């Protein structure tokens, strides 16, 4: 189970009891999430994909199926593109594929810690608890930077997606405010 931007593995805890009890379930916090240390550099999808592959190697896991929520799906797809022998399947939910400077600007406009703290203080408190002892506002700033970078240099082009040999299922909610059905169909 791979969390999304601003997320953490703890968000999946309510889901685990609903899964078959004989199914081994694993999850990790990507660098800088869930209270873990920040990476040496900025948040980058490439860094997270490498981190996922390294984690799988360290755990000596056989091929895995990944449910990647939002950013987690994007990370899993990039990892599978590079190391297909590590994955037996990927299910993405609400993963944004269409990144341009304009879409990045639109999404990052919402990622201002002062604005979040003022307009949605309950969300700010949730982020603070989710990422403690790290500074939640730094997670937000680094996530905004990640999105700006994706807007300038999208990692999963149509060619990159076409090169993935692992079976992939792409899902999106019909009322998703960030990810359109059209961009999900285009990625498919």
C-alpha positions in Angstrom: 0.0 0.0 0.0 1.6 3.2 -1.1 0.3 6.6 0.1 -0.2 9.8 -1.7 1.3 13.3 -1.5 0.9 14.7 2.1 -0.1 11.2 3.1 1.4 8.4 5.2 1.1 4.7 5.6 -1.1 5.2 8.7 -4.0 6.3 6.4 -4.3 2.6 5.3 -4.8 1.2 8.8 -8.6 1.2 8.5 -8.3 -0.7 5.2 -6.0 -3.6 6.4 -8.7 -5.5 8.5 -10.9 -5.5 5.4 -8.3 -7.4 3.4 -8.1 -11.3 3.4 -6.3 -12.3 6.6 -3.9 -14.6 4.7 -2.8 -11.8 2.4 0.5 -10.3 3.5 0.2 -6.5 3.5 3.1 -4.1 3.5 3.3 -0.3 3.5 6.0 2.3 3.9 6.3 6.0 4.5 8.1 7.6 1.7 11.0 9.9 2.7 9.7 13.0 4.6 6.3 11.5 5.2 4.7 10.0 8.4 7.4 11.5 10.6 10.3 10.1 8.7 13.4 12.1 7.9 13.4 14.3 4.8 15.6 13.2 1.9 18.8 15.1 1.3 17.4 16.8 -1.7 13.9 17.9 -2.8 11.0 15.6 -3.1 11.2 13.9 -6.5 9.2 11.0 -8.0 12.5 9.5 -9.2 13.8 9.5 -5.6 10.6 8.0 -4.2 10.6 5.2 -7.0 14.2 4.4 -6.1 13.3 4.3 -2.4 10.4 1.9 -3.1 12.7 -0.5 -5.1 15.4 -0.3 -2.4 12.8 -1.1 0.3 11.5 -4.1 -1.6 15.1 -5.4 -2.0 15.8 -4.9 1.7 12.7 -6.7 2.7 13.6 -9.5 0.2 10.0 -9.6 -1.0 8.9 -11.6 -4.0 7.0 -9.8 -6.8 4.4 -7.5 -5.2 1.1 -6.1 -6.2 0.8 -2.4 -5.3 -2.2 -0.3 -4.6 -0.8 3.2 -5.1 -3.1 6.1 -4.1 -2.5 9.4 -6.0 1.3 10.1 -5.9 1.8 6.5 -4.7 0.5 5.2 -8.0 2.8 7.5 -9.9 5.7 6.3 -7.8 4.8 2.6 -8.3 4.5 3.0 -12.1 7.9 4.7 -12.4 9.4 1.9 -10.2 7.8 -0.8 -12.3 9.0 0.9 -15.5 12.6 0.6 -14.2 12.4 -2.7 -12.3 9.4 -4.7 -13.7 10.7 -8.0 -12.1 9.8 -6.5 -8.7 6.0 -6.2 -9.5 3.2 -8.5 -10.4 0.6 -5.8 -10.8 -0.2 -2.1 -10.0 -3.5 -0.6 -9.1 -3.5 3.2 -9.2 -6.3 5.2 -7.6 -6.6 9.0 -8.3 -3.1 9.3 -9.8 -2.6 12.5 -11.8 -0.9 11.8 -15.1 -1.3 15.1 -17.0 1.3 17.5 -15.7 1.9 20.8 -17.4 3.2 24.1 -15.9 -0.4 25.3 -15.8 -1.8 22.2 -14.0 1.1 22.3 -11.6 0.4 26.0 -10.9 -3.3 25.2 -10.3 -2.5 22.5 -7.9 0.2 24.2 -6.0 -1.9 27.3 -5.5 -3.7 25.3 -2.8 -0.5 24.2 -1.1 0.4 27.2 1.0 0.9 26.3 4.7 -0.3 29.7 6.0 -3.4 29.5 3.9 -4.1 25.9 5.0 -3.6 26.9 8.7 -6.0 29.8 8.3 -8.7 28.4 6.0 -8.7 24.7 7.1 -7.1 24.5 10.5 -8.5 21.0 11.1 -6.5 19.8 8.0 -3.4 21.6 9.3 -3.8 19.7 12.6 -4.2 16.4 10.8 -1.0 17.1 8.8 0.8 18.1 11.9 -0.2 14.8 13.7 0.5 12.7 10.5 4.0 14.0 10.0 5.2 14.6 13.5 7.9 15.2 14.6 8.7 16.7 11.2 7.3 20.1 10.3 4.1 19.6 8.3 4.5 22.9 6.6 7.8 21.7 5.1 6.1 18.6 3.8 3.6 20.9 2.1 6.3 23.2 0.6 8.3 20.2 -0.7 5.2 18.7 -2.2 4.4 22.0 -4.0 8.0 22.0 -5.3 7.6 18.4 -6.5 4.4 19.3 -8.4 6.1 22.3 -10.0 8.9 20.1 -11.1 6.5 17.6 -12.6 4.8 20.5 -14.4 8.2 21.3 -16.0 9.4 17.7 -16.5 6.6 15.1 -16.4 8.2 11.8 -15.6 5.5 9.4 -17.0 5.1 10.5 -20.7 2.9 8.4 -23.0 6.0 6.6 -24.2 7.1 5.9 -20.6 3.7 4.5 -19.7 3.7 2.4 -22.9 7.0 0.8 -21.9 5.6 -0.6 -18.6 5.2 -4.3 -18.9 3.6 -5.0 -15.6 -0.2 -5.3 -15.6 -1.7 -2.0 -14.5 -5.3 -1.0 -13.6 -6.0 2.8 -13.5 -9.0 4.0 -11.4 -10.3 7.4 -10.7 -13.5 8.7 -9.0 -16.0 10.4 -11.2 -16.0 13.5 -8.9 -12.2 13.7 -8.3 -11.3 17.4 -8.2 -7.6 16.9 -9.2 -7.6 14.0 -11.6 -9.9 13.8 -14.6 -11.5 10.7 -16.2 -10.1 11.9 -19.5 -6.5 12.0 -18.4 -6.9 8.6 -16.7 -8.3 7.2 -20.0 -5.5 8.8 -21.9 -2.9 7.2 -19.6 -4.7 3.8 -20.0 
